[in-house]
């Protein structure tokens, strides 16, 4: 199948959108766009678009950056990007055209 891989970077987990932590909001919007799965990776250290250093420290876990990756058809990715663009949280993303499929399904019943 053809589609896109979208990775959304949230520089601060402490932000909330509609009373949800930013990651939960992103995942909820993906579900509404018909995207079934995601990979969420907490980033130990990083520098945001403004040059601010973020690191996961015991007392600063709310500032820890997160990357959420989705793979889906282009139309679903387009829909998700529209939904995220109306949010109040500034997000950075990358999008790459990909080919994808599942493997090892012959043994399933």
C-alpha positions in Angstrom: 0.0 0.0 0.0 1.0 3.6 -0.6 0.7 6.3 2.0 2.6 8.6 4.4 4.5 8.3 7.6 3.8 11.3 9.8 5.8 12.1 12.9 4.5 14.8 15.2 6.9 16.3 17.8 5.5 17.8 20.9 8.1 19.8 22.8 6.2 19.9 26.1 4.0 17.1 27.5 2.7 19.5 30.1 0.5 21.4 27.5 -3.2 20.5 27.5 -5.8 20.7 24.7 -9.4 20.4 25.7 -8.4 19.2 29.2 -6.2 16.4 27.7 -2.4 16.1 27.8 -1.1 17.0 24.4 -0.2 13.4 23.5 -3.6 12.1 24.4 -5.2 14.9 22.3 -3.0 14.0 19.3 -3.9 10.3 19.6 -7.6 11.1 20.0 -7.5 13.3 16.8 -5.7 10.4 14.9 -8.5 8.0 15.9 -11.1 10.5 14.7 -9.2 10.7 11.4 -9.5 6.9 11.1 -5.8 6.1 11.9 -5.7 2.9 13.9 -2.2 2.8 15.4 0.6 5.0 16.6 4.0 4.8 18.1 4.8 7.2 21.0 8.4 7.7 21.9 9.4 9.8 24.9 12.6 11.7 24.0 15.2 12.0 26.8 16.8 15.2 25.4 16.3 17.5 22.5 16.4 21.1 21.2 13.1 22.7 20.0 12.6 25.0 17.0 13.3 28.0 19.2 16.7 26.6 20.3 15.5 25.7 23.8 17.0 22.6 25.3 14.6 20.1 26.8 15.6 17.2 29.0 13.7 14.6 31.0 14.7 15.2 34.6 12.9 13.9 37.6 11.3 17.2 38.5 10.7 18.3 34.9 9.0 15.4 33.3 6.2 17.6 32.0 8.8 19.3 29.8 9.9 16.0 28.2 9.5 16.0 24.4 7.5 13.3 22.7 7.4 12.0 19.1 4.2 10.4 17.8 4.5 8.4 14.6 1.6 7.3 12.3 1.4 5.4 9.1 -1.7 5.6 7.0 -3.3 6.5 3.6 -2.6 10.1 2.5 -6.2 11.2 2.9 -6.2 10.1 6.6 -2.9 11.9 7.2 -4.2 15.0 5.5 -7.3 14.8 7.8 -5.2 14.5 10.9 -3.0 17.4 9.9 -6.1 19.6 9.5 -7.3 18.6 12.9 -4.0 19.3 14.6 -3.6 22.6 12.8 -6.6 24.1 14.6 -5.1 23.2 18.0 -3.7 25.8 20.4 -0.4 23.9 20.8 2.5 24.6 18.4 3.7 21.3 16.9 6.4 20.4 14.5 6.0 17.4 12.1 7.7 15.5 9.3 5.9 13.6 6.6 7.4 11.1 4.2 5.7 9.1 1.4 6.1 5.4 2.0 5.1 2.0 0.9 3.8 -0.3 3.7 2.3 -3.7 4.3 2.1 -6.5 6.9 4.2 -9.7 6.9 3.7 -13.1 8.3 -0.1 -13.3 7.9 -0.2 -16.7 6.2 -0.2 -18.7 9.5 -3.2 -16.8 11.0 -6.6 -18.3 11.0 
